Amino acid sequence: MSSVEAVRNAPSQFDLTSDQRAVLDQADRFARKELFAYSERMDAEEWWPDDAFAKIGDAGLFGVTIGEDYGGAGLDLTTAGLVGQAFSRWNHALALSWVAHDNLCANNIYRNGNEAQRRKYLPGLCSGRKIGALGLTEPGAGSDALGSMRTTARRDGDAYVLNGGKIFITNGPVADVLLVYAKTDREKGAHGISAFIVEKEFPGFKVAQKLTKMGYRGSPTGELVFENCRVPAENLVGRENGGVAVVMSGLDLERAMVAPICLGIAERALELATDYAQTRQQFGKPIASFQMVQSMLAEMYVLVETTRALTYRTLAAAAPLEIGGGGRGDIHKLTAACVMQAADAVHAVLDRAVQIFGGMGYMWDSEINRLYRSIKLLEIGAGTTEVRKMIIAGELLKGARAHG
């Protein structure tokens, strides 16, 4: 084989490896077979399928980034992102619950917890027999989640006593295990926050209400209340007042993992729109024969492929992120840029897709309408688009000053 042929036949550095593609294909087949059937009822009734997480666990699709000793697969963040991408094609509500459980809760405990905490909680989370959630956002806090945090934790003997509330918590109404942030030193502001593992049975913890949403309706979101909730001191994750490092590195990983959800939804929307354009007849021929429809399909394709490239690049860059290593620098800028681009792209793709579907796309119970109602959340969650712009610009200006 000549050197030219060798280069031509070599896999591109931007392609997935054969192992990664195998995981993406496995997760896609599983989601199409097992999760897609839930999606319509989940959206119509805000129904939670009690057996779904056990099925995902039995398929080995939880704990992707968690070591095998704890029931995980021991793979990397890119591979986990591929699972989220595949799930989002067929049931984006379960994909959202999957990422809140697997990345925000289980992976956080794996990265930041001690050996006893890992042994106690990770096997159940990796098997899908326990459901995980992250408790960060509070009423009135939003984008300033750390500075405005009012939930407190006071040491009392062999326990911490938590008081306060959390809101917009994905999986909150169904979670068995929650990673919760609270202020242990009010005087230190954001640097006085600690992380705790809370079990739903702990006295003083309750779900105040399940919230009704516009999109992702089958992924349960709730308001949580802590009223003198006693949490064993051994459930402190990391050191006291060290929660900011857990939060910031976790947020960068979360943003890297949210982008594949956007990608999967956009892929499915493009597929649906392409199929519909070829079957829908107007003026005696398929609407796909009209150049304006072709133009929209072409624009959608470019947006999907652009999102795919940036998403995969960001997952690969975030995969080796060290504990406490997020929240600053190039990775902070890149993850913010990736999720901002992905959210903008899926918005634009779905807007065109509904336009192609016309009146059928405006019907609430159509699949394309279900996907359309998902787009706004990811322009708000994991930091709003405006916050993402502030992060990107802030890091760019820091870099400019450093080289000035």
C-alpha positions in Angstrom: 0.0 0.0 0.0 1.4 3.4 -0.9 1.7 6.2 1.6 -1.1 8.1 -0.1 -3.4 5.1 0.1 -2.5 4.6 3.8 -3.4 8.1 4.6 -6.7 7.8 2.6 -7.7 4.6 4.4 -6.6 5.7 7.9 -9.4 6.8 10.3 -9.7 10.5 10.7 -8.6 12.0 14.0 -12.1 13.4 14.2 -13.9 10.1 13.8 -15.1 7.9 16.7 -13.0 4.8 17.4 -14.5 1.5 16.5 -15.1 0.9 20.2 -16.9 4.2 20.7 -19.0 3.6 17.6 -19.9 0.2 19.0 -21.1 1.8 22.2 -23.1 4.4 20.3 -24.8 1.8 18.2 -25.5 -0.4 21.2 -27.1 2.4 23.1 -29.1 3.5 20.0 -30.5 0.0 19.5 -31.3 -0.3 23.2 -33.0 3.1 23.3 -35.0 2.4 20.2 -36.2 -0.9 21.5 -36.7 -0.2 25.2 -37.1 3.5 25.7 -38.9 4.9 22.7 -42.1 3.2 23.6 -42.3 5.2 26.9 -41.8 8.6 25.3 -45.4 9.4 24.2 -47.0 8.5 27.5 -44.2 10.2 29.5 -44.9 13.5 27.7 -48.7 13.2 27.7 -49.1 12.3 31.4 -45.7 13.4 33.0 -45.5 9.7 33.7 -42.3 8.1 35.2 -41.7 4.4 34.1 -40.6 2.7 37.2 -38.8 -0.1 35.4 -36.8 2.1 33.0 -33.7 2.6 35.1 -33.4 -1.0 36.0 -33.5 -1.9 32.3 -30.8 0.7 31.6 -28.7 -0.7 34.5 -29.1 -4.3 33.3 -27.9 -3.2 29.8 -24.7 -1.8 31.4 -25.5 1.8 30.4 -25.2 3.4 33.8 -21.9 4.1 35.5 -20.1 4.6 32.2 -17.3 6.6 33.7 -17.3 4.8 37.0 -14.7 2.1 37.9 -15.7 -1.6 37.5 -15.0 -2.2 41.2 -18.1 -0.1 41.9 -20.4 -1.6 39.3 -19.5 0.8 36.4 -18.0 0.3 33.0 -14.7 2.1 33.6 -14.9 4.1 30.3 -14.4 7.8 29.6 -16.5 10.9 29.4 -16.7 10.8 25.6 -18.2 7.3 25.7 -20.7 8.5 28.3 -21.7 11.3 26.0 -22.4 8.9 23.2 -24.8 7.0 25.4 -26.6 10.3 26.2 -26.7 11.2 22.5 -28.2 7.9 21.6 -30.8 8.0 24.4 -31.8 11.5 23.3 -32.7 10.4 19.8 -35.4 8.1 21.2 -36.5 9.4 24.6 -34.9 12.8 25.5 -36.8 13.0 28.8 -35.2 9.7 30.0 -31.9 11.0 28.6 -32.1 14.0 30.8 -32.9 11.9 33.9 -30.1 9.6 32.9 -27.5 12.4 32.8 -28.7 13.9 36.1 -28.4 10.4 37.7 -25.2 9.2 36.1 -23.1 12.3 35.7 -24.4 14.8 38.2 -24.9 12.4 41.0 -23.1 9.1 40.6 -20.0 10.4 38.8 -19.7 13.3 41.3 -19.7 10.8 44.2 -17.1 8.6 42.3 -14.8 11.6 41.6 -15.1 13.4 45.0 -16.4 10.8 47.5 -14.3 8.6 49.8 -13.9 4.9 49.5 -16.7 4.1 52.0 -19.1 6.4 50.2 -18.3 4.9 46.8 -18.8 1.3 48.2 -22.1 2.3 49.8 -23.8 4.2 47.0 -22.3 3.5 43.6 -23.3 -0.1 43.1 -27.0 0.7 43.5 -26.7 3.8 41.3 -24.8 1.8 38.6 -27.4 -1.0 38.6 -30.3 1.5 38.2 -31.9 0.1 41.4 -31.3 3.5 43.1 -32.1 6.8 41.4 -29.7 9.8 41.8 -30.1 13.5 41.7 -28.1 16.7 42.3 -29.5 19.4 44.6 -27.9 22.8 43.8 -30.4 25.4 42.5 -32.6 27.2 45.0 -35.6 29.5 44.8 -34.3 33.0 44.0 -30.8 31.8 43.3 -30.7 30.5 39.6 -27.5 31.6 37.8 -26.0 32.8 41.1 -26.4 29.4 42.6 -23.3 29.6 44.8 -23.4 33.3 46.0 -27.1 33.2 46.7 -27.3 29.8 48.4 -29.4 29.9 51.5 -29.6 26.2 52.5 -27.4 25.8 55.5 -25.7 22.8 57.2 -24.8 23.0 60.9 -22.6 20.4 62.6 -24.4 18.8 65.5 -22.4 15.9 67.1 -22.1 13.1 64.6 -24.4 14.7 62.0 -25.0 17.9 60.0 -28.4 19.5 60.3 -29.6 20.9 56.9 -32.3 23.6 56.6 -33.5 25.2 53.3 -34.8 24.3 50.0 -33.9 23.4 46.4 -35.9 23.8 43.2 -35.9 22.7 39.6 -34.2 19.4 40.7 -34.2 16.8 37.9 -35.2 13.4 39.3 -36.0 15.1 42.7 -39.4 13.5 43.1 -38.1 10.0 42.5 -34.5 10.1 43.8 -33.2 7.7 46.4 -29.8 9.4 46.7 -29.1 13.1 46.3 -25.9 15.1 46.2 -26.8 18.3 48.0 -24.9 21.5 48.5 -25.3 23.7 51.6 -23.5 26.5 53.3 -21.4 25.4 56.3 -19.8 28.9 56.7 -21.9 31.9 55.7 -19.1 34.3 56.2 -17.0 32.7 53.4 -19.7 33.0 50.8 -19.2 30.6 47.9 -16.1 29.3 49.6 -18.2 28.2 52.6 -20.2 25.6 50.8 -20.1 21.8 51.4 -21.5 18.8 49.6 -23.5 16.0 51.3 -25.0 12.7 50.3 -28.7 12.7 51.4 -30.9 9.7 51.3 -34.7 10.2 50.8 -35.4 8.4 54.0 -33.4 10.8 56.2 -35.7 12.6 58.7 -36.4 16.2 57.8 -36.2 15.7 54.0 -39.2 15.8 51.8 -40.3 16.5 48.2 -42.5 19.7 48.5 -43.9 19.4 45.0 -43.5 17.9 41.6 -43.3 20.7 39.0 -45.2 20.7 35.6 -43.0 21.6 32.7 -43.3 22.6 29.0 -40.8 20.0 27.8 -38.9 16.9 29.0 -42.2 16.3 30.7 -41.6 12.7 31.7 -38.3 13.6 33.5 -39.6 14.4 37.0 -38.5 17.8 38.3 -39.3 18.9 41.9 -38.9 21.2 44.8 -37.1 19.8 47.8 -37.3 20.9 51.4 -34.9 20.3 54.3 -36.3 20.9 57.7 -33.8 20.1 60.4 -32.7 17.2 58.1 -30.1 15.1 59.9 -27.3 13.9 57.6 -24.6 11.7 59.1 -21.2 13.5 59.2 -19.8 10.6 57.3 -21.9 11.7 54.3 -19.9 14.9 53.9 -18.3 14.7 50.5 -14.8 16.0 50.5 -13.8 18.5 53.1 -16.0 21.0 54.9 -16.2 24.2 53.0 -14.6 22.5 50.0 -17.8 22.2 47.9 -17.0 24.9 45.5 -14.3 22.7 43.8 -16.9 19.9 43.5 -19.4 22.3 42.0 -17.2 24.0 39.5 -15.5 20.9 38.0 -18.9 19.2 38.0 -20.5 22.1 36.1 -17.9 21.9 33.3 -18.6 18.1 33.1 -22.3 18.7 33.1 -22.1 21.2 30.2 -20.0 18.8 28.3 -22.6 16.1 28.9 -25.6 18.3 28.1 -24.4 19.0 24.5 -24.9 15.4 23.4 -28.5 15.6 24.5 -28.9 18.5 22.1 -27.1 16.6 19.4 -29.3 13.5 19.7 -32.5 15.5 19.6 -31.3 17.5 16.5 -30.3 14.2 14.8 -33.8 12.8 15.3 -35.5 16.0 14.2 -33.4 16.0 10.9 -34.4 12.3 10.3 -38.1 13.0 10.9 -38.1 16.1 8.7 -36.2 14.4 5.9 -38.7 11.4 5.9 -41.7 13.7 6.1 -40.5 15.9 3.3 -40.3 12.9 1.0 -43.8 11.6 1.8 -45.8 14.8 2.2 -47.4 15.6 -1.2 -48.4 19.2 -2.2 -49.2 20.4 -5.7 -48.9 16.8 -6.9 -45.3 16.1 -5.7 -43.3 15.6 -2.5 -42.5 18.8 -0.7 -38.8 17.6 -0.7 -38.8 18.6 -4.4 -39.2 22.3 -3.5 -36.0 24.2 -3.2 -37.0 26.1 0.0 -37.6 22.8 1.8 -34.3 21.5 0.5 -32.7 24.7 1.8 -34.0 24.1 5.3 -32.9 20.5 5.3 -29.4 21.5 4.2 -29.2 24.1 6.9 -30.3 21.5 9.5 -27.7 19.1 8.3 -24.9 21.7 8.7 -26.1 22.6 12.2 -26.2 18.9 13.2 -22.7 18.2 11.9 -21.2 21.4 13.4 -22.7 20.4 16.8 -21.4 16.9 16.5 -17.8 18.1 15.8 -17.7 20.6 18.7 -19.5 18.2 21.1 -17.0 15.4 20.5 -14.1 17.7 20.8 -15.4 19.1 24.1 -16.1 15.7 25.5 -12.5 14.6 24.7 -11.1 17.7 26.3 -13.2 17.4 29.4 -12.6 13.7 30.0 -9.3 14.1 31.8 -10.5 17.0 33.9 -9.1 16.8 37.4 -11.1 17.2 40.6 -11.3 20.9 41.2 -9.8 21.6 37.8 -12.9 23.1 36.3 -14.5 26.5 36.6 -11.6 28.4 35.0 -9.3 28.4 31.9 -9.7 26.9 28.5 -12.0 24.0 29.6 -14.4 26.4 31.3 -14.6 28.5 28.1 -14.9 25.5 25.9 -17.7 23.7 27.8 -19.6 26.9 27.9 -19.1 27.5 24.2 -20.1 23.9 23.4 -23.4 23.9 25.3 -24.2 27.3 24.0 -23.7 26.3 20.4 -25.5 23.0 20.8 -28.5 24.7 22.4 -28.7 27.3 19.7 -28.3 24.7 17.0 -31.0 22.4 18.3 -33.3 25.4 18.6 -32.6 26.3 14.9 -33.0 22.7 13.7 -36.3 22.2 15.5 -37.6 25.5 14.2 -37.0 24.4 10.7 -38.3 20.9 11.3 -41.7 22.2 12.6 -41.8 24.5 9.6 -41.4 21.5 7.3 -44.1 19.6 9.1 -46.4 22.6 8.9 -49.8 22.1 10.7 -48.8 18.6 11.8 -45.8 20.0 13.5 -48.0 22.3 15.5 -50.0 19.4 17.0 -49.1 18.7 20.6 -49.1 14.9 20.3 -46.8 14.7 17.3 -43.2 13.6 17.9 -41.7 16.6 16.3 -43.8 18.9 18.6 -42.5 16.9 21.6 -39.0 17.6 20.5 -39.7 21.2 19.8 -40.9 21.8 23.3 -37.6 20.5 24.6 -35.4 23.2 23.1 -35.8 26.0 25.6 -34.6 24.1 28.7 -31.0 23.7 27.4 -30.8 27.4 26.8 -31.5 27.9 30.5 -30.2 24.8 32.4 -26.6 24.3 33.3 -26.2 28.1 33.1 -28.2 30.3 30.8 -27.0 31.3 27.4 -26.3 34.8 28.9 -24.1 33.2 31.6 -22.3 31.1 29.0 -21.5 34.3 27.1 -20.1 35.9 30.3 -17.9 32.8 30.9 -16.5 32.8 27.3 -15.9 36.5 27.2 -14.4 36.5 30.7 -11.9 33.8 29.9 -11.0 35.4 26.5 -10.3 38.7 28.3 -8.2 37.0 31.0 -6.1 35.4 28.3 -5.7 38.7 26.5 -4.6 40.5 29.7 -2.2 37.7 30.5 -0.5 38.1 27.1 -0.7 41.9 27.1 
